[in-house]
Amino acid sequence: MEVSLYTLWLDAGWFARGIIILLLFMSILSLGVGAQKWWRFRKSTRETRRFAPEFARFLQEEQLDAAIEVAEKQKVSHVARVLGEALAEVKPLLRDRATITSGDINSAERAIERQMLILLSELKRGLGILATVGATAPFVGLLGTTMGIVNSFTGMAETGSGGLAAVSAGIAEALITTAFGLAVAIPAVWLYNYFQTKVENLTVEMTYTSKELIDFLIKSVGSEFGRSIFTKEFQAQQAASTGHVTK
């Protein structure tokens, strides 16, 4: 006998229907989070690809003001937001041509760390929902299956009829919730693992580019305005940490 999903829905009890509705809600929620995260990562990656070459060109041409301006205009790229925070720390010093010390460089590094924490929190937002759906959806479906089988055997005991024909429809009704639970959990786990990997990749990009910018500030900023950023203060700190002074 062929049993359709619609027939199973009509024959299902209130508990099984409640389980199916809950799983449907979990599925919509996880797919919605996945779509939102995919669009967010795609947009950030696309804007970074536009931003990075222009920013690198300004640095190579020692046009630091232009680099700061292009970083401040970009509000979507994860790399631009991190670099923009670092440049914001030294921007006043560049404007008034003050001497940049090791303390200023350290301040820029701390600004990068703060901005990276904020960005990582934004990038990971919603991943907990995917993890929760992926972990609990099979158990929710199994709960419906367990209760369905209990109801089938209870009905068989009440009617006094036995055999596979008497309980097959009830067991099929019960197992459909487990199948639905797995169908909800599998995409959620896939999406969670995919976006977790994307977050790790974006973290590497932010860390690498921020280190490159700090190196640039240490080596190039001072000479751009006719001064050396390797001040006595900076050399003193180097001497204390390495035992010799950089010449």
Secondary structure as the mmCIF struct_conf table of DSSP 4:
data_model
#
loop_
_struct_conf.conf_type_id
_struct_conf.id
_struct_conf.beg_label_comp_id
_struct_conf.beg_label_asym_id
_struct_conf.beg_label_seq_id
_struct_conf.end_label_comp_id
_struct_conf.end_label_asym_id
_struct_conf.end_label_seq_id
HELX_RH_AL_P HELX_RH_AL_P1 LEU A 5 ASP A 11
HELX_RH_AL_P HELX_RH_AL_P2 TRP A 14 GLN A 60
TURN_TY1_P TURN_TY1_P1 GLU A 61 GLU A 62
HELX_RH_AL_P HELX_RH_AL_P3 LEU A 64 LYS A 73
BEND BEND1 VAL A 76 VAL A 76
HELX_RH_AL_P HELX_RH_AL_P4 HIS A 78 ARG A 95
TURN_TY1_P TURN_TY1_P2 ASP A 96 ARG A 97
HELX_LH_PP_P HELX_LH_PP_P1 ALA A 98 ILE A 100
HELX_RH_AL_P HELX_RH_AL_P5 SER A 102 LYS A 124
TURN_TY1_P TURN_TY1_P3 ARG A 125 GLY A 126
HELX_RH_AL_P HELX_RH_AL_P6 LEU A 127 THR A 159
BEND BEND2 GLY A 163 GLY A 163
HELX_RH_AL_P HELX_RH_AL_P7 LEU A 164 PHE A 216
HELX_RH_PI_P HELX_RH_PI_P1 LEU A 217 VAL A 221
HELX_RH_AL_P HELX_RH_AL_P8 GLY A 222 GLU A 224
TURN_TY1_P TURN_TY1_P4 PHE A 225 GLY A 226
BEND BEND3 ILE A 229 ILE A 229
HELX_RH_AL_P HELX_RH_AL_P9 LYS A 232 THR A 242
BEND BEND4 GLY A 243 HIS A 244
#
